[in-house]
Amino acid sequence: MRTPEFVSCLILASVLLGCPVTAQAQQPASSAPPLSTPPAEQAPSPPTTAAPVQPTNPAANPESLLIGPGDLLRITVLRESELDQRVRVLDSGEITLALAGNLSIQGLTPAAAAALIAEKYRGGGFLLRPEVSVFVEEYATQTVTVLGQVAHPGTIKLAAPRTLIDVISQAGGLTETADRHIVIERGGKAGERIRAFLSNRADDALNADILVRPGDTVIVPKAGIVYVLGDVAHPGGYVMENDSQLTVLQAIALAAGASKTASEKRVRLVRNVDGITHSVDLPLRDMERGREPDVPLQANDILYVPFSLMKNVSLGIANITAAASSALIYAVH
């Protein structure tokens, strides 16, 4: 029987010579664990944590009111009261800072201007860690100019952006001849021009997200007029309301329709194009019965509904000539 000392010597010799161990010792159940080491248990992975919520970037929602020429600013520097000052922005867009000199801040928000002023003091070696705040005491462009077809054209004080319908209401509302295609000029002569449509439908007008900013100019043009002359119930000029669109049948309806003595086979459309007057005959009766499509009209168009032959005889050539002359006068103007 092999002793434990003999087995230990045999294992040591096998390890040194690189030979496998052929002899196995009979060990009790409570002996040491086998030579092969079980694989180490994998460490549990750390629990997954949700990504922290990023703070809202104030630059993502830029301010609509930017610093411009003529604005009055109040600049304060923390713990440096001698550098506090009230300064007005020059026409060049610059301000004159105490110690630091001139600095251009036109077109910046107050926060961006404060950061630029702090960098000016830091870069010039005047302050080590300047903390600057800028407050606009008075905007020079706190007005909006409303021109054209409104009840009270002129300037309106506006300290913050307002909707187009609010600005129009402050100007007294639109006149009866106002065109609802409105032009908003932003940023002066070299700025942007925005063309907006103010619907006469209440829901569409209230839901419109068109904003007017301080310094803008709102121009409400005059709506186009279509003239209906000849043998109609109420001849005259009619405004192209709503969406500034009007057709032949709609214009005839506004004039209360053609008279019984009118010749409805055709209606004459007179249109001025680049100073040249063109005349086209349209089949009014077929348009009324749906045989021919309705024709859209343009501003300053003239519809002349001729009299019937019997009516022409009773009226005489002088009356017909007068009616034609009136149409010509409208065409010229």
Residue pairs with C-beta under 8 A, 6 or more apart in sequence:
2 23
2 25
4 25
7 23
7 25
10 21
10 23
11 21
13 19
14 20
14 21
58 111
62 109
63 109
63 110
64 160
64 161
64 211
64 213
65 136
65 139
65 160
65 161
65 213
65 214
66 106
66 107
66 108
66 109
67 73
67 89
67 105
67 106
67 107
67 108
67 109
67 110
67 113
67 136
68 89
68 93
68 106
68 107
68 139
68 140
68 141
68 215
69 89
69 90
69 91
69 92
69 93
69 106
69 140
70 88
70 89
70 91
70 140
70 141
71 88
71 89
71 136
71 138
71 139
71 140
71 141
72 86
72 87
72 88
72 89
72 136
72 137
72 138
72 140
73 86
73 87
73 88
73 89
73 95
73 110
73 113
73 134
73 135
73 136
73 137
74 84
74 85
74 86
74 134
74 135
74 136
74 137
75 83
75 84
75 85
75 86
75 87
75 97
75 114
75 117
75 132
75 133
75 134
76 84
76 132
76 133
76 135
77 83
77 84
77 121
77 127
77 130
77 131
77 132
78 130
78 131
78 132
78 133
79 131
80 127
80 130
82 98
83 97
83 98
83 99
83 121
85 97
85 98
86 137
87 95
87 96
87 97
88 95
89 95
89 105
89 106
89 140
90 96
92 104
92 106
93 104
93 105
93 106
93 107
94 102
94 103
94 104
94 105
94 106
95 102
95 103
95 105
96 102
97 103
97 117
97 120
97 121
99 121
99 124
99 126
100 117
100 120
100 121
100 124
100 126
103 116
103 117
103 120
105 112
105 113
105 116
105 117
108 116
110 134
110 135
110 136
111 134
113 134
114 132
114 133
114 134
115 132
117 130
117 132
117 134
118 127
118 130
118 131
118 132
121 127
121 130
121 132
122 128
122 129
122 130
139 159
139 214
141 214
141 215
142 157
142 158
142 159
142 214
143 155
143 156
143 157
143 158
143 214
143 215
144 155
144 156
144 158
144 167
144 212
144 213
144 214
144 215
144 216
144 217
144 218
145 154
145 155
145 156
145 216
145 217
145 218
146 153
146 154
146 155
146 156
146 167
146 168
146 170
146 171
146 217
146 218
146 220
147 153
147 217
147 218
147 219
147 220
148 178
148 218
148 219
148 220
148 221
148 222
149 174
149 175
149 177
149 178
149 179
149 220
149 221
149 222
149 223
150 168
150 171
150 172
150 173
150 174
150 175
150 178
150 220
151 171
151 172
151 173
151 174
151 175
152 171
152 172
153 171
154 171
156 167
156 170
156 171
158 167
158 212
158 213
158 214
159 214
160 214
161 211
161 212
161 213
161 214
162 211
162 212
163 208
163 209
163 210
163 211
163 212
164 182
164 184
164 196
164 198
164 208
164 210
164 211
164 212
164 218
165 198
165 205
165 206
165 208
166 212
167 212
167 218
168 174
168 198
168 218
168 220
171 218
174 180
174 198
174 220
176 239
177 222
177 223
177 225
177 239
178 220
178 221
178 222
178 223
179 220
179 221
179 222
179 223
179 224
179 240
179 244
180 197
180 198
180 199
180 200
180 223
180 242
180 243
180 244
181 195
181 196
181 197
181 221
181 244
182 195
182 196
182 197
182 198
182 218
182 219
182 220
182 221
183 193
183 194
183 195
183 196
183 218
183 219
183 221
184 193
184 194
184 195
184 196
184 210
184 212
184 216
184 217
184 218
184 219
185 191
185 192
185 193
185 194
185 216
185 217
185 218
185 219
186 192
186 193
186 194
186 213
186 215
186 216
187 215
188 215
194 210
196 208
196 210
197 243
198 205
198 208
198 210
199 205
199 208
199 243
200 241
200 242
212 218
223 239
223 240
223 241
223 244
223 299
224 239
224 240
224 244
224 246
224 298
224 299
224 300
225 237
225 238
225 239
225 240
225 299
225 300
226 237
226 238
226 240
226 246
226 251
226 297
226 299
226 300
226 301
226 302
226 303
227 236
227 237
227 238
227 300
227 301
227 302
227 303
227 327
227 330
228 235
228 236
228 237
228 238
228 251
228 252
228 254
228 255
228 302
228 303
228 305
229 235
229 302
229 303
229 304
229 305
229 323
229 326
229 327
229 330
230 262
230 267
230 303
230 304
230 305
230 306
230 307
230 323
230 327
231 258
231 259
231 261
231 262
231 263
231 305
231 306
231 307
231 308
231 311
232 252
232 255
232 256
232 257
232 258
232 259
232 262
232 305
233 255
233 256
233 257
233 258
233 259
234 255
234 256
235 255
236 255
237 330
238 246
238 251
238 254
238 255
240 246
240 297
240 299
245 296
246 296
246 297
247 294
247 295
247 296
247 297
248 267
248 269
248 282
248 284
248 287
248 294
248 295
248 297
248 303
249 287
249 288
249 294
250 294
251 297
251 303
252 258
252 267
252 284
252 303
252 305
258 264
258 284
258 305
261 307
261 308
261 310
261 311
262 305
262 306
262 307
262 308
262 311
263 305
263 306
263 307
263 308
263 309
264 284
264 285
264 288
264 305
265 283
265 284
265 285
266 281
266 282
266 283
266 284
266 306
267 281
267 282
267 284
267 303
267 304
267 305
267 306
268 279
268 280
268 281
268 282
268 303
268 304
268 305
268 306
269 279
269 280
269 281
269 282
269 295
269 297
269 301
269 302
269 303
269 304
270 277
270 278
270 279
270 301
270 302
270 303
270 304
270 327
270 331
271 277
271 278
271 279
271 280
271 298
271 300
271 301
271 302
272 278
272 300
272 331
277 331
282 292
282 295
283 291
283 292
284 305
286 292
287 293
287 294
287 295
297 303
300 330
302 327
302 330
302 331
304 323
304 324
304 327
306 312
307 315
307 320
307 323
312 320
